[in-house]
Amino acid sequence: MTEHVPPVTQASPGADSRRPSGPADDADVIVVGAGPAGSTTAFYLAQAGLDVLMLEKSAFPREKVCGDGLTPRGVRALVAMGISVSEQDGWVRNKGLRVIGAGKRLELPWPELSSYPGYGLVRPRTDLDQMLARRAQQAGARLLEGVTVTGPVLDERTGRITGVAAKEADGEHTYRARVIVAADGNSSRLSVAMGLRKRDDRPLGVAVRTYYTSPRHDDDYLESWLDLWDGDRLLPGYGWIFGMGDGTSNVGLGLLNTSAAFGHTDYHALLRKWLAGMPGEWGFTEENRTQPIRGAALPMGFNRTPHYYRGLLLAGDAGGMVNPFNGEGIAYAMESGEILARTIAQALARARRSETERVLAGYPQALREAYGGYYSVGRVFVKAIGRPELMRFATKHAMSRPALMRFALKLLANLTDPGGDATDRLVNGLSKLAPNPK
Ligand SMILES: Cc1cc2nc3c(=O)[nH]c(=O)nc-3n(C[C@H](O)[C@H](O)[C@H](O)COP(=O)(O)OP(=O)(O)OC[C@H]3O[C@@H](n4cnc5c(N)ncnc54)[C@H](O)[C@@H]3O)c2cc1C
């Protein structure tokens, strides 16, 4: 598979003509976007003693379209940043995943592992993202809210990114740093301006969600429904019901681009149709809906590469890091942010420019080592379930075999120990054996 190496782009008109307005505009590293990827990157960079400037277009607290669910992988990433995840601090814990499909219902507890806690969490993104941004600030990162990055500032001779142009309430500004991080989410305007587009050969999902007041708000399992039908075709994706613990449930569904229905589906109508089949007492009706139905794309399995290009490094959704098996993106945004921060800290500690460059250029390889094989297996999986007959066979077959479903949970949620038991070794072995293309 060929790596997409984009052409060098020009600096935005006028962007390079402005000098930084003061010393506060300079930093070692600029992080564009203060979602989970950006805030985690900034946190670990600041902890390493670097001067970090985060630029965020919105102001916290702000909404982010999401299912608000965290698997134990996400919990581990929060704990690593010293965030208290106790129930007294407003977190809703879950014990596992309840899967409903092919006329059956299975409760699968999260696996008992040494690498991950045995519980997941639910928290609205309005809270979660603000908490992560504040944590980065506590570690020493500077955050400017209400700053929309409009494009890169390029060194005209080398084509390397040396800063960003931004629009804010008082006009346009330019910010410069030695290294720039694109953590600006799925659309990643900054990556696109550098010529880095989404890859057509990598999976993409689309998901919609809303909230309903419901007696199911205090469910202690995340619930996932495999039966999403388009006429007589079983669609590759799932619906979810996550109790928020505040009187409401986050309800949504996501589909993969490997099905023929992708791009021709009315997601709002599909959601309503799916919910119409639910028991009335759950309350998933128009009168109980507390938010608009909103949707967004899920960029999966490294669907934007290269992750390092001419001074720009990509983290989280900007680099297409959502898990193709289950649509989980928060944990991968945070983990890639940590990997990236450690790479940058080492790079900027090198004396010579060429050495710094060599370390930064190692970031894509570090990501491939972390997820490459697993995402390759995920790409095969999403292709397979894009065929309705296979999806139907797999659902029917697996749902009547709880042991197989426990294995599937480990595979789909990427939850294993390095040595681990036989199922861990099988999942890890698959990822290791899978091709790991750029
Ligand atoms: C419907 C839906 C449900 C989902 N459910 C789950 C779930 O339950 N669990 C899970 O783990 N994942 C879920 N995901 C995926 C998850 O939301 C993402 O993977 C995650 O938010 C990625 O984090 P990020 O920091 O990379 O990007 P984002 O969270 O998108 O953060 C990007 C940040 O950059 C800022 N920004 C963007 N452009 C600019 C700019 N030009 N200048 C300055 N700032 C900018 C944005 O305002 C934002 O704050 C879901 C996604 C969708 C669409």
PDBQT file of the ligand as one rigid body, heavy atoms in Angstrom, charges set to zero:
ROOT
HETATM    1  C1  LIG A 501     -21.960   9.931  17.660  1.00  0.00    +0.000 C 
HETATM    2  C2  LIG A 501     -20.609   9.555  18.198  1.00  0.00    +0.000 A 
HETATM    3  C3  LIG A 501     -20.522   8.754  19.320  1.00  0.00    +0.000 A 
HETATM    4  C4  LIG A 501     -19.273   8.404  19.851  1.00  0.00    +0.000 A 
HETATM    5  N1  LIG A 501     -19.249   7.661  20.994  1.00  0.00    +0.000 NA
HETATM    6  C5  LIG A 501     -18.058   7.381  21.576  1.00  0.00    +0.000 A 
HETATM    7  C6  LIG A 501     -18.023   6.723  22.836  1.00  0.00    +0.000 A 
HETATM    8  O1  LIG A 501     -19.058   6.434  23.462  1.00  0.00    +0.000 OA
HETATM    9  N2  LIG A 501     -16.803   6.442  23.370  1.00  0.00    +0.000 N 
HETATM   10  C7  LIG A 501     -15.631   6.766  22.735  1.00  0.00    +0.000 A 
HETATM   11  O2  LIG A 501     -14.555   6.469  23.267  1.00  0.00    +0.000 OA
HETATM   12  N3  LIG A 501     -15.646   7.430  21.555  1.00  0.00    +0.000 NA
HETATM   13  C8  LIG A 501     -16.831   7.765  20.968  1.00  0.00    +0.000 A 
HETATM   14  N4  LIG A 501     -16.841   8.474  19.791  1.00  0.00    +0.000 N 
HETATM   15  C9  LIG A 501     -15.566   8.909  19.206  1.00  0.00    +0.000 C 
HETATM   16  C10 LIG A 501     -14.970  10.091  19.973  1.00  0.00    +0.000 C 
HETATM   17  O3  LIG A 501     -15.941  11.095  20.108  1.00  0.00    +0.000 OA
HETATM   18  C11 LIG A 501     -13.736  10.675  19.278  1.00  0.00    +0.000 C 
HETATM   19  O4  LIG A 501     -12.911   9.627  18.847  1.00  0.00    +0.000 OA
HETATM   20  C12 LIG A 501     -12.944  11.601  20.199  1.00  0.00    +0.000 C 
HETATM   21  O5  LIG A 501     -13.694  12.744  20.514  1.00  0.00    +0.000 OA
HETATM   22  C13 LIG A 501     -11.624  12.031  19.550  1.00  0.00    +0.000 C 
HETATM   23  O6  LIG A 501     -10.967  12.996  20.340  1.00  0.00    +0.000 OA
HETATM   24  P1  LIG A 501     -10.041  14.121  19.658  1.00  0.00    +0.000 P 
HETATM   25  O7  LIG A 501      -9.453  14.913  20.759  1.00  0.00    +0.000 OA
HETATM   26  O8  LIG A 501      -9.130  13.484  18.668  1.00  0.00    +0.000 OA
HETATM   27  O9  LIG A 501     -11.029  15.015  18.799  1.00  0.00    +0.000 OA
HETATM   28  P2  LIG A 501     -12.278  15.943  19.290  1.00  0.00    +0.000 P 
HETATM   29  O10 LIG A 501     -12.882  15.366  20.504  1.00  0.00    +0.000 OA
HETATM   30  O11 LIG A 501     -13.098  16.109  18.088  1.00  0.00    +0.000 OA
HETATM   31  O12 LIG A 501     -11.562  17.297  19.680  1.00  0.00    +0.000 OA
HETATM   32  C14 LIG A 501     -11.082  18.181  18.700  1.00  0.00    +0.000 C 
HETATM   33  C15 LIG A 501     -10.995  19.562  19.305  1.00  0.00    +0.000 C 
HETATM   34  O13 LIG A 501     -10.390  20.443  18.358  1.00  0.00    +0.000 OA
HETATM   35  C16 LIG A 501     -11.121  21.663  18.317  1.00  0.00    +0.000 C 
HETATM   36  N5  LIG A 501     -10.914  22.245  16.985  1.00  0.00    +0.000 N 
HETATM   37  C17 LIG A 501     -11.350  21.773  15.801  1.00  0.00    +0.000 A 
HETATM   38  N6  LIG A 501     -10.942  22.565  14.784  1.00  0.00    +0.000 NA
HETATM   39  C18 LIG A 501     -10.228  23.567  15.361  1.00  0.00    +0.000 A 
HETATM   40  C19 LIG A 501      -9.566  24.707  14.825  1.00  0.00    +0.000 A 
HETATM   41  N7  LIG A 501      -9.555  24.968  13.509  1.00  0.00    +0.000 N 
HETATM   42  N8  LIG A 501      -8.943  25.552  15.678  1.00  0.00    +0.000 NA
HETATM   43  C20 LIG A 501      -8.938  25.298  17.016  1.00  0.00    +0.000 A 
HETATM   44  N9  LIG A 501      -9.577  24.233  17.572  1.00  0.00    +0.000 NA
HETATM   45  C21 LIG A 501     -10.199  23.374  16.746  1.00  0.00    +0.000 A 
HETATM   46  C22 LIG A 501     -12.573  21.237  18.557  1.00  0.00    +0.000 C 
HETATM   47  O14 LIG A 501     -13.356  22.320  19.014  1.00  0.00    +0.000 OA
HETATM   48  C23 LIG A 501     -12.365  20.160  19.624  1.00  0.00    +0.000 C 
HETATM   49  O15 LIG A 501     -12.360  20.673  20.918  1.00  0.00    +0.000 OA
HETATM   50  C24 LIG A 501     -18.077   8.844  19.236  1.00  0.00    +0.000 A 
HETATM   51  C25 LIG A 501     -18.158   9.656  18.099  1.00  0.00    +0.000 A 
HETATM   52  C26 LIG A 501     -19.402  10.010  17.579  1.00  0.00    +0.000 A 
HETATM   53  C27 LIG A 501     -19.466  10.886  16.362  1.00  0.00    +0.000 C 
ENDROOT
TORSDOF 0
